[in-house]
Amino acid sequence: MPQFHFISGLPRSGSTLLSAILRQNPRFHAGMTSPIGSLYNSILHQFGAGSEFGPVITKAERKRIVRGLFDSYYAEQADKSFVFDTNRMWTAHLPMLMDQFPDSKVIACVRNVAWIMDSIERKYASDPYEITRLFNDDNERATVYSRVETLAQRNRMVGYPWAALKSAFYSEYASSLLVLDYDLLAQAPQKVLPLIYDFIGVEPFEHDFHHLQYDAPEFDVPLGMRGLHKVRPEVSFQTRDTILPPDLFHQYSQLSFWKEGQGSKANVITAKFVANSIGNAK
């Protein structure tokens, strides 16, 4: 079986772009969010405390069952050397990942949260004749303020992975975490990718940043968010003005805790190290 690594972090922060780049390497398998995270949660409820089968399933059996999810799902990728499984929930489950795969690494894609909210709001506004499933009712989708506030809740699309990442960033497993800012990946992929290869301990590969291919309409259409996971053919950074009200943009621009780093053993790719094209940094 291949060696496992993981892609996690915040939405609209480049995880699909990173997967589209990595999958160019014939030794790698990478894609958008897999169902393994949801299956793992379901299994926990089946053998957890208070369940019918909890008392009769040993810890060793539980561990084998969970490992079986990964081995079975990726059985067709046996010819690959490395598999990158993507799920925003993985940063909330580092103890399990490190127990199952002690040598694995987690790449957490991040972005200024204000620009994440801006990106989602743009997708929402691009189709005024659709009701996206990101919101449960008319109250949540009523205005840009209600939409952003809903997304920021700790159990929703932005708030949950943000809280999960922050907990991982300061956890005892943080040294296995690499934080990658979308802006750096989009502006200098030719310098960022060698840093990622160095972090996972793999010989670099010459990627083509001008001819990417990735789209997942079968996933996006049911959400009512067409084009959510479509990657542009060329890696590039596009500047634009925000469509968020100034107060909202300012409020959510203050949440980039990974730029501080004090008290964390996590690895963070910074603009300084991209400029110098060397190692990873605090």
N, C-alpha and C positions, 0 to 999 in steps of 0.2 A: 504493500500500500504506500501511497505517497506521503510525504511529510505535510502536516497541516499548519497553515498560518491563517490569520483572521483579519478581516477588514471591518471596521466599526466606525463609531463616531457620530457626527451630526448629519442630518439630512441636508440636501442641496449643497454639499461641501466637497464633492469630487470623488465619492466612493465609486460611482459607476464609471467615471472617467478613468480613475486609477485601474479598475478592473479591465477596461477596454485596452489600456496600455499594456498591462501585465500579460494578458492573454495572447499578445503577439509572440511571446516567448514560447516555443513549442514544448518546453519542459513544465509550463505552468498551466493550471486551470483556474480561471477566475470568472465571476459573473455577478449579477445583481443578487439581491437578498434571497437566500435559500430558505426552505421550510424547516431546516433542522432546529432552529431556535424555538419555533412554535411547537414542534414535536417534542422537544426536550421539556418544555413547560408542561405539556399535557401529561407526559410520563411522570413528572414529579408529583402531579396530583394523584396519579394512580397508585404510587407506592409511598407517598408521603404520610405524615402523621394523620391519623384519623381515617385513612382509607381502608378499604376492605382487605387489600393485599399487603399493606405496609408491614404488619407484624411477621409475615412469612417470607419476605424478600430481604436477603442479607445485603450488607453494604457492597460486598464483592459482586453480587449479582446485579445490583443497581448500576455499578460502574461498568460492567460488561454490557448491560442493556443500552446504556447511553453511548458507549463506544460503538456498539452495533449500528446505531443511527448513522454515524459518520461513515463507517465502513460500507454499509449497505447502500446509502445514497450515492456515494462516490465510487461504487464498484466499477463503473464504466470508465473511470479515469485512472485505472490501475497503471496505464502506460505513462502517466505523468509523474514527475519527480516531486512536484509541490502542488498542493491545492490551497487556494485562498477562499475560505467560506466567509460570506458577507452577511452581517446582521447587526443592526444598531443595538441589540440587546446584549451583545457579547461583553461589553465593558462592565455590565452589571453581574457577570458570571465568570469573572476571572478565576476564582478558586476552582471551579469545575474544569475550565479550560487548561489551567496549569497542572491539575491533577491528571487529566487525561493525556495532555500533550506537553510535558515539561519543557521541551525545547522550542515550543511554538512562540511566535511573536504576534502582536496585535497592532495593526496600523490603524490609528484613529484619525479620520479626516475631519478637519474643523474649518470654521469660517466665522468671521464676525457675525454674531447672531442677528444683528440688524439687517445684514445683507441676505441672510437665510430667510427672514421674514419677508423681505422685499421680493426675493425670488419666488416664494410661494404665492404672495399676493399678485405678482405679475401673471403667474399661471392661472390663478383664479379669475383675474380680470380679463384674460385673453379670450374667455368663452362665456359671455354673459347669459347664454341660453342653456347652461349646464349647472346642475347642483352636485357639487363634489361630495364624496363620502367622507371627506376630512372633517366635516362638521355634522353634528347630530340633528340639529334643528335650525329653524329660522332665527332664533335668538343668537345662536353661535355665529351664524354667517351674516348677520344683519349689517355690520359695518366693518371697516378695516380695524377699528379698535376691538370689537368683539372677536373678530377672526384671529388677530394676533394674540389677544389674551387667552383664547381657547388653545391655540397651538402651544403656548408657553406653559400650560398646566403640566404638572409633574407626571401625568399619565398620558400625555398626548404627544403629537408628532415631533415637536421640538423640545419640550420640557423634559420628557422622559430620557431621551439619549443624552441631553445636556447633563442631567443629574447623574446618570449612570457613568458618563465619562469623568465627571468630577470625582466621583467616589473611587473610580479606578486610578485616576491621576495621583491620588494621595494614599493609595493602598499599598500593602506589602508586596504586591506583584507589579508595581509601576515600572520596574526596570525592564519588563517585557513589553512595554507600551511605547510606540513611536507616534508622536502627534505631528500630523502633516497639514499645514494650512493650504486651503484651496488656492489662494492667490499666488503662493509660491509655486505650486504645481503647474498652474496655468501660465505663469510668466516664464518659468525656467525649468521645464520638464527634463531637459538634457542634463541639468545639474542635480535635480532632485532624485531622479531614478537611481543613479549610482549610490546615493546615500541610503536609499531603501534596500538595495542589494547588499550593501555593506552591513546594514542592520540585521538582515536575515542570514547573513553569512553565505551568500551565493555569488558566483562569478557574474559580473555585469553582462548585459545583453544589449545589443545595438537596436534600439527601438525606432520605429518610424512615427514621428509625431505629426505627420502631415496626411496620413491616410488611415484614420481610425474608423472602425465599424462597430456600432452597438446601438440597438434599439430594443425596446420591450413593450410593444403596443398591447400585447395580450394582458399585461399587468396594469398598464396605465389606464386603458379605456374603462374597465370596471370601476376604477376609482373616480372617474369623471375628471381626470387630469391628463389629457393627451399630451404626449411628448415629455412626460416627467423624467423618463430615463433614456431619452434619445441623446446620444453623444455627437457633437459636431465632428466632422471629418478631421479637422486640424485643431491641435491644442493651441489655444490662444486666450489671452486675457482681454476682455472687453469692458471698457469703462463706461459708466452711465450714471445718470442722476437717479436718486431713489424716488419711488412713488409713495413712500411712507410719509405721514405727517412728521415734521421736525421733532416733536416731542417723543413720538414713538421710536424714531430712529435713534435719538440720543439715548433713550432708556435702554434699548437692547444692545447698544454698542458697548455697554459697560460690563459685559458678561464673559469676556475672553480671559478666564482665569489662567489658562495655559501660558499666557505671556508673562506671568509672574514667576511661577516655578519654585518659589521657596517652599521647602518642606516636602518636595516630591523627588522621586528617583526616576521619573518618567523621562524619556528622550524626546526632545522637541527639535524639529528642523526649523532653524531660524533663518531670517534673511541674510544675516552675517555669514552663516555657514554655507548657504547656497551660493553667495557671491564668491566665496573662497573655494567652493567645491570640495570640502573636506568633511569627514566624520559627522557624527550626530552630536548634539549639544544639549545642555540643560536650558 
